[in-house]
């Protein structure tokens, strides 16, 4: 005789009774980078359900950041789904998730905030130790949530926002104002926060000061916004692309110069222009030679130079000790010094209160399928920030 047991399931309308595994795999579009030097390929991918302490998000808008341009050939593992500057809506949550729920509007965070490590607990620190777990392209359990054509696809920065749906750790997600326009506030996920905070938090720009910003892309313009908000009297933009000067002045630069217009090194020109050096300099390119020039452009007794641009771990800086001996200081800044989960919702609220204006940073908005066109716009310097929407 065969004994048959009939299991009675709880009411399906109350999904909180169920662990994450009842949710289904989602098939959607994503831009896969199969190998170095290859273009993005729009593919149908399978996105697995979120596991414990994970969140699956429907991405609404994602920005194409300069960091992605550098990563096209520098990722450690392929195939991979890039993208880290985005906003979306929570589709489902894994077991143990308590800070967001289905339907919440959220910002993705390449810099997590666990709230427990020494950095998170330090009032002045923001580089959560958990960020190191995203370096290998895998989730916390050592697997991925993406599959395409039978192959596992690696994650990028625990975000991978170049996909209509993505899975992230709860500590890398920030709930924001329900009325926030996601196609705008997605910039707070990286570019705007990184630049604005570098001026406000890292450099602590003072009223009446002179600032110099090297690199006038989306992050550089955000630095200018931060300098202006802090009350800087003079803000000099530096870039080899003169087409960016008008936009820089629109957001607060008092003047702009092109290093190629001078026979002398740019630091000598700036030293003369600022009467012995600027109070604050920002390198927003990620070029080691420009870092040296920016540091040398600072006032020798009290100037502060902040590295904002991403520099590869393999790159070494060659700096004369004399540049620091007299009192200059050199600082690094990641995500503008903000504690991601704590501060991003506040920045979104400031935007909603019209204290911040993100519109000047967005020069192009394209359908996600045109991601390759967006890459070309970035390469030619015709774009400050391109927002891709699904």
C-alpha positions in Angstrom: 0.0 0.0 0.0 1.3 3.5 -0.9 0.7 6.2 1.7 0.1 9.6 0.2 0.5 12.8 2.2 -1.3 15.9 1.1 0.4 19.1 2.1 -1.8 22.2 2.8 0.0 25.4 1.7 -0.5 28.8 3.5 -2.5 31.5 1.8 -0.6 32.5 -1.3 -1.7 36.1 -0.9 0.6 36.4 2.0 4.0 36.0 0.4 5.8 36.7 3.6 5.2 33.1 4.6 7.4 31.9 1.8 11.2 31.9 1.4 12.8 33.3 -1.6 12.8 30.1 -3.6 9.1 30.3 -4.6 9.9 33.2 -6.9 10.6 32.3 -10.5 13.6 32.9 -12.8 13.1 36.0 -14.9 14.1 36.2 -18.6 15.0 39.7 -19.7 17.3 41.8 -21.8 20.8 42.6 -20.7 24.0 44.0 -22.3 26.6 41.2 -22.0 30.3 41.8 -22.4 31.6 38.5 -23.6 35.3 39.4 -23.9 37.7 42.3 -23.8 37.6 44.7 -26.8 34.2 43.4 -27.7 31.0 45.6 -28.1 28.1 45.1 -25.7 25.8 42.4 -26.9 22.1 42.7 -26.1 21.1 39.2 -25.0 18.2 37.4 -23.3 19.5 36.4 -19.9 18.0 34.4 -17.0 18.0 36.2 -13.7 17.6 33.8 -10.7 15.6 34.6 -7.6 17.2 36.5 -4.8 18.7 34.4 -2.0 19.0 35.3 1.7 19.7 38.9 2.3 19.4 39.7 -1.5 17.0 41.8 -3.5 15.9 41.5 -7.1 15.3 44.8 -8.8 13.7 45.9 -12.0 16.0 48.6 -13.3 14.2 51.6 -14.7 17.1 53.9 -15.6 20.9 53.4 -15.6 23.7 55.9 -16.4 26.7 55.2 -18.5 29.6 56.2 -16.3 33.2 56.9 -17.3 34.2 54.0 -15.1 32.4 51.6 -17.4 34.4 53.0 -20.3 37.6 52.0 -18.5 36.2 48.6 -17.5 35.4 47.6 -21.1 38.9 46.1 -21.4 40.0 45.9 -17.7 37.5 43.4 -16.2 39.1 40.4 -14.5 36.4 37.9 -15.6 34.3 37.4 -18.6 31.5 37.2 -19.6 30.1 40.0 -17.4 27.2 42.4 -17.1 28.5 45.9 -16.2 26.6 48.9 -14.9 26.5 50.5 -11.5 24.7 53.8 -11.7 21.0 53.1 -11.6 17.6 53.3 -10.0 14.7 50.9 -10.1 11.9 49.1 -8.3 12.1 46.1 -5.9 10.6 43.1 -7.7 11.2 40.5 -4.9 13.3 40.0 -1.8 15.1 37.1 -0.3 14.8 35.6 3.2 15.8 38.0 6.0 15.5 41.2 4.0 14.0 43.9 6.2 14.9 47.3 4.9 13.1 47.2 1.5 10.0 45.4 0.2 8.4 44.7 -3.1 7.4 47.9 -4.9 9.9 50.2 -3.2 11.8 52.7 -5.3 15.5 52.2 -4.8 19.0 53.4 -5.8 21.7 50.8 -6.5 24.9 51.2 -4.6 28.3 50.1 -5.8 29.6 51.0 -2.4 27.7 49.0 0.2 27.1 49.9 3.9 26.9 46.9 6.2 26.7 49.1 9.3 28.8 46.7 11.2 32.5 47.0 10.0 35.1 49.4 11.4 34.6 51.7 8.4 30.8 51.9 8.7 31.1 52.5 12.5 33.7 55.2 12.1 32.0 58.7 11.7 34.5 59.7 9.0 34.7 56.4 7.1 32.6 55.2 4.2 34.5 52.4 2.5 32.6 49.4 3.8 34.8 46.3 4.1 32.0 44.3 2.3 32.8 46.1 -1.0 35.8 43.7 -1.4 33.3 40.8 -1.8 32.2 42.3 -5.1 35.7 42.1 -6.7 35.4 38.6 -8.0 32.1 39.0 -9.8 30.2 36.6 -7.6 27.5 36.9 -4.9 28.2 36.1 -1.3 27.6 32.4 -1.8 30.2 32.1 -4.5 27.8 31.8 -7.4 26.1 34.2 -9.9 22.5 35.0 -10.5 22.9 35.5 -14.2 22.8 32.9 -17.0 23.0 33.3 -20.7 23.1 30.6 -23.4 23.8 28.1 -20.7 26.8 30.0 -19.3 27.1 31.8 -15.9 27.6 35.5 -16.3 29.7 37.4 -13.8 28.4 40.4 -11.7 30.0 43.8 -11.7 30.4 45.8 -8.4 27.5 43.7 -7.0 25.2 45.9 -9.1 25.2 44.9 -12.8 22.6 47.4 -13.8 23.0 46.9 -17.6 20.2 44.4 -17.2 16.4 44.9 -17.0 16.5 42.9 -13.8 19.4 42.4 -11.4 20.1 40.8 -8.0 22.0 42.7 -5.3 22.8 42.3 -1.7 20.4 44.2 0.6 23.4 46.3 2.0 23.9 47.7 -1.6 20.3 49.0 -1.9 18.9 52.3 -0.6 15.2 53.0 -0.5 14.2 56.5 -1.7 11.3 58.8 -1.9 8.3 57.1 -3.7 7.8 60.2 -5.8 11.4 60.5 -7.1 11.8 60.4 -10.9 14.2 57.5 -11.3 15.5 58.6 -14.7 17.0 61.7 -12.9 17.9 60.5 -9.4 19.8 57.5 -10.8 22.8 59.9 -11.1 22.9 60.0 -7.3 23.9 56.3 -7.5 27.4 57.4 -8.6 28.3 60.4 -10.7 26.7 63.3 -8.9 27.3 62.0 -5.4 30.9 61.2 -6.1 31.7 64.7 -7.4 29.5 66.8 -5.2 30.6 64.9 -2.1 34.3 65.2 -3.0 34.0 69.0 -2.6 31.6 69.1 0.3 32.8 66.1 2.4 36.3 65.2 1.4 37.9 68.6 0.6 35.5 70.6 2.8 35.7 73.5 0.4 35.5 76.8 2.2 33.6 80.0 1.4 35.6 82.5 -0.6 38.2 79.9 -1.7 39.7 79.2 -5.2 39.1 75.8 -6.7 40.5 74.0 -9.8 38.7 71.0 -11.3 40.6 68.8 -13.8 38.2 67.0 -16.0 34.8 68.3 -17.0 32.7 65.2 -17.4 29.7 64.4 -15.3 31.6 63.9 -12.1 33.8 67.0 -12.7 30.7 69.1 -13.2 29.3 67.7 -10.0 32.5 68.7 -8.2 31.9 72.3 -9.6 28.4 72.2 -8.2 29.8 71.2 -4.8 32.4 73.9 -4.8 29.7 76.5 -5.7 27.4 75.2 -3.0 30.2 75.5 -0.5 30.7 79.2 -1.4 33.9 79.1 -3.5 34.7 82.5 -5.0 36.6 81.2 -8.0 36.2 77.9 -9.8 38.5 77.1 -12.7 37.6 74.2 -15.0 40.4 72.4 -16.9 39.8 70.2 -19.9 41.2 69.6 -23.4 37.7 69.5 -24.8 36.5 73.1 -25.1 33.0 71.9 -26.0 32.5 71.2 -22.3 33.3 74.8 -21.2 29.8 76.2 -21.7 28.2 73.5 -19.6 30.9 73.9 -16.9 30.1 77.6 -16.6 26.4 76.9 -16.5 26.8 74.8 -13.3 29.2 77.3 -11.6 32.7 77.5 -13.1 33.9 81.1 -13.3 36.4 80.3 -16.0 37.8 77.4 -18.1 41.1 76.7 -19.7 42.6 74.2 -22.1 46.1 72.9 -21.3 46.8 72.6 -25.0 46.6 76.4 -25.4 49.7 76.9 -23.4 53.4 76.1 -23.9 54.1 76.0 -20.1 52.9 73.0 -17.9 49.4 73.6 -16.8 50.5 73.7 -13.1 52.7 76.7 -13.8 49.8 78.5 -15.6 47.4 77.8 -12.7 50.0 78.9 -10.2 50.3 82.2 -11.9 46.5 82.6 -12.4 45.8 81.9 -8.7 48.6 84.0 -7.1 50.7 81.1 -5.6 48.3 78.2 -6.1 44.7 77.2 -5.6 43.1 76.3 -2.2 41.5 73.2 -3.5 42.3 71.1 -6.6 40.3 68.0 -7.9 41.6 65.4 -10.3 38.6 63.8 -11.9 40.2 62.0 -14.8 42.1 59.2 -13.3 45.4 60.0 -15.0 48.5 59.8 -12.7 50.3 62.6 -14.6 47.2 64.9 -14.0 47.3 64.0 -10.4 50.8 65.4 -10.1 49.8 68.5 -12.0 46.8 69.0 -9.8 48.8 68.6 -6.6 51.4 71.1 -7.9 48.7 73.6 -8.7 47.7 73.7 -5.0 48.9 76.5 -2.7 52.2 75.2 -1.3 51.3 75.9 2.4 47.7 74.8 2.7 46.4 73.5 -0.7 44.3 70.4 -0.7 44.3 68.0 -3.7 41.6 65.4 -4.0 41.8 62.4 -6.3 38.3 61.6 -7.6 39.0 59.9 -10.9 39.4 56.1 -10.9 43.0 54.9 -11.1 43.9 51.3 -11.7 45.5 49.4 -8.8 48.5 48.6 -11.0 49.3 52.3 -11.5 51.9 53.9 -9.4 52.1 57.7 -8.7 55.4 59.5 -9.0 55.3 62.5 -6.7 58.2 64.6 -5.5 58.2 64.8 -1.7 58.8 68.5 -1.9 55.2 68.9 -3.2 54.0 67.7 0.2 56.8 68.9 2.5 55.6 72.5 2.7 52.0 71.7 3.7 50.0 70.6 0.7 47.9 67.5 1.3 46.7 64.8 -1.1 43.5 62.9 -0.4 41.5 60.2 -2.0 37.7 60.2 -2.3 35.3 57.4 -3.1 31.6 58.0 -3.6 32.2 61.6 -2.3 32.7 60.4 1.3 29.0 59.6 1.7 27.8 56.7 3.8 25.8 55.2 1.0 22.6 53.8 2.6 22.4 56.6 5.1 23.1 59.5 2.8 21.6 58.6 -0.6 18.0 58.9 0.6 18.8 62.4 2.0 20.4 63.5 -1.3 17.3 62.3 -3.1 15.1 64.3 -0.7 17.3 67.3 -1.3 16.7 66.9 -5.1 12.9 66.6 -4.5 13.1 69.8 -2.4 14.8 71.5 -5.4 18.0 72.0 -3.4 19.9 70.1 -6.1 19.6 70.3 -9.9 20.6 67.2 -11.8 19.2 68.3 -15.2 22.4 70.0 -16.5 24.3 66.7 -16.2 22.0 64.7 -18.4 22.7 65.5 -22.1 21.3 62.3 -23.7 18.5 59.9 -22.9 18.4 56.7 -25.0 16.6 53.4 -25.0 18.6 50.7 -23.4 19.0 48.8 -26.7 21.1 51.8 -28.0 23.9 51.2 -25.4 26.5 50.9 -28.1 25.5 54.3 -29.4 25.8 55.7 -25.9 29.4 54.3 -25.7 30.3 56.1 -28.9 28.9 59.4 -27.6 31.1 59.0 -24.5 34.2 58.2 -26.5 33.8 61.3 -28.7 33.3 63.6 -25.7 29.9 64.7 -27.0 28.1 63.4 -23.9 28.2 64.4 -20.2 25.9 61.7 -19.0 23.7 59.4 -21.1 20.8 57.8 -19.3 19.6 54.5 -20.6 16.0 53.6 -20.0 14.1 50.3 -20.2 
